[in-house]
Amino acid sequence: MNVVECLSCKGTSLVPIMDFDHMPLAGGFRSSVSAPEAWYPLRIRICETCKLIQTIDLIDQDVLFKEYAFS
């Protein structure tokens, strides 16, 4: 899901800070070296209204926490 307004103040002025292209999940440990790895966009923006730094590419919670190792 692509965010178009600030997740905190609902402002619509999100300014790009950094674009990491596609990255694997930080806690997405593979079962073996040959196992496929999912990659997701990681674009960082700052809200000009409240200054919250946030990603605009939200990952579905069912995917993000499916095999969460730190619960």
PyMOL commands that set and color helices and strands:
alter all, ss='L'
color gray80, all
select helices_A, chain A and resi 61-64
alter helices_A, ss='H'
color red, helices_A
select strands_A, chain A and resi 14-24+39-47+53-55
alter strands_A, ss='S'
color yellow, strands_A
deselect
rebuild
show_as cartoon
